[in-house]
Structures are given as C-alpha cells and as structure tokens.
Amino acid sequence: MKILTVDDSRMIRMIIINTLKSLGYDTLEAANADIALEVLKDKGNEVSLILLDWNMPGMNGYDLLKIIKTSDEYKHIPVMMVTTEGERKNVIKAIQAGADNYLTKPFTPEDLSIKILECLGISSVSDSLNDEEMPSLDMDDLEL
C-alpha cells in the first residue's frame, strides 16, 4: 500500500514519510501539484491515500483536490488535507470538494498517524492504541 504526500516543504514531506514508514506504509512524494499529477499518471493504481498541502506555488492543493475528485481514474483515492489552512470555512470547503479528512499544521506524528488510520478505515485500531504503541518521531530520525 502506497501513500502519496504532496507538499512543497521538504521538511514536512520527510516528517510525513518517516511517520508513514513507522506505520509500515510505502511512500511516494511530490513537491507540487504538477509533480503529483505525474505521479498519479504513472502510479495512481498503487496509491491508497493522498496527503495534500493546500498552500503550494503554482497550482494549490485545493485545486488539485478538485481535479482528483472529479477524475474517474483517481476519485476513489482518499485525500487528507495536511495544511496550515485551519479556518473553518476552508475546512468545510475542502470537505465539500471531497477531502476525506483534514489535519492542520503543526501536528504531531501521533496526530498524523491517527488521521491516516482513520482515512484508511482503521480507526478502531487507532482508538485502541496507547501512546507507547503509537510511532514517535525525533527530529534526529529525519532522513533529510
């Protein structure tokens, strides 16, 4: 199972990727929406979840979300917004456009893990996990 993270911040991508790896998932990454579309064209059938930033240069994540959710090829892929856009109206706008979940930055790896598991339909597992079982991430662990 592969999860695509789309964010213009290399640091955020690395935090997300390391969290995903600690959960046992394979990862794909894109630094912007155009690269994400290329990844989807090449490997869209392998992608089980997309983690998407809103604010990126060029096409923003909200516009990419609309493309994904209106595409017959990709609309089945769950999308979670992972962004600094925390205003209620933007959360509602993204959910109405098809986002399956929403996480605002800054976040902890534990928060990210729980939201990922929810998006993948494994929320009952995340509810039963205690803090010792949730992956933790130290900045020294980042592969930058």
NUVO-328799 format. One record per residue (C-alpha): x, y, z. Coordinates in steps of 0.5 Angstrom, whole numbers, padded with zeros to 4 digits, always signed. Last residue first. Layout:
N
XYZ
...
***
This chain:
144
+0034+0030+0010
+0033+0023+0013
+0029+0025+0020
+0031+0021+0026
+0035+0027+0029
+0028+0031+0029
+0025+0025+0034
+0019+0022+0031
+0014+0017+0036
+0010+0012+0033
+0004+0010+0037
+0005+0004+0041
+0007+0007+0048
+0002+0012+0047
-0004+0007+0047
-0007+0004+0041
-0015+0002+0042
-0017+0008+0038
-0012+0007+0033
-0015+0000+0031
-0022+0002+0031
-0020+0008+0026
-0017+0003+0021
-0021+0006+0015
-0015+0008+0011
-0017+0015+0013
-0018+0014+0020
-0011+0010+0020
-0008+0017+0017
-0012+0021+0022
-0009+0017+0028
-0002+0017+0025
-0002+0025+0024
-0004+0026+0031
+0001+0021+0033
+0007+0025+0029
+0005+0031+0032
+0002+0037+0028
+0003+0044+0026
+0000+0044+0022
-0008+0043+0021
-0010+0036+0019
-0016+0035+0015
-0020+0028+0013
-0024+0025+0007
-0023+0031+0002
-0028+0031-0003
-0030+0038-0005
-0035+0039+0001
-0029+0037+0005
-0024+0042+0003
-0029+0048+0003
-0031+0046+0010
-0024+0046+0012
-0023+0053+0009
-0029+0056+0012
-0027+0053+0019
-0020+0057+0018
-0014+0052+0019
-0010+0053+0013
-0004+0051+0016
-0004+0044+0012
-0005+0037+0012
-0011+0036+0007
-0013+0028+0007
-0015+0025+0000
-0018+0018+0000
-0017+0015-0007
-0023+0013-0011
-0023+0020-0015
-0017+0018-0018
-0019+0015-0025
-0026+0018-0026
-0023+0025-0024
-0027+0030-0021
-0024+0028-0014
-0017+0029-0016
-0018+0035-0020
-0022+0038-0014
-0016+0036-0010
-0011+0039-0014
-0015+0046-0014
-0015+0045-0006
-0007+0044-0006
-0005+0050-0010
-0003+0050-0017
+0003+0054-0018
+0007+0055-0011
+0004+0051-0005
-0001+0052+0000
-0006+0047+0001
-0002+0041+0003
-0004+0034+0001
-0004+0027+0004
-0006+0022-0002
-0008+0015+0000
-0008+0008-0003
-0004+0010-0009
-0002+0004-0013
-0007+0005-0019
-0004+0012-0019
+0003+0010-0021
+0005+0013-0027
-0001+0018-0028
-0001+0019-0021
+0006+0021-0020
+0005+0026-0026
-0001+0029-0022
+0003+0030-0016
+0009+0033-0020
+0004+0038-0022
+0001+0039-0015
+0008+0041-0012
+0014+0038-0008
+0011+0030-0010
+0012+0024-0005
+0011+0017-0006
+0011+0012+0000
+0011+0005+0003
+0007+0004+0009
+0009+0000+0015
+0007+0005+0021
+0014+0008+0022
+0015+0009+0015
+0009+0013+0014
+0011+0017+0020
+0018+0018+0017
+0015+0020+0010
+0010+0025+0014
+0016+0028+0017
+0020+0028+0011
+0015+0031+0007
+0014+0037+0012
+0022+0038+0012
+0022+0038+0004
+0016+0044+0004
+0013+0044-0002
+0008+0039+0000
+0004+0033-0003
+0005+0026+0000
+0003+0020-0003
+0001+0014+0001
+0003+0007-0002
+0000+0000+0000
***
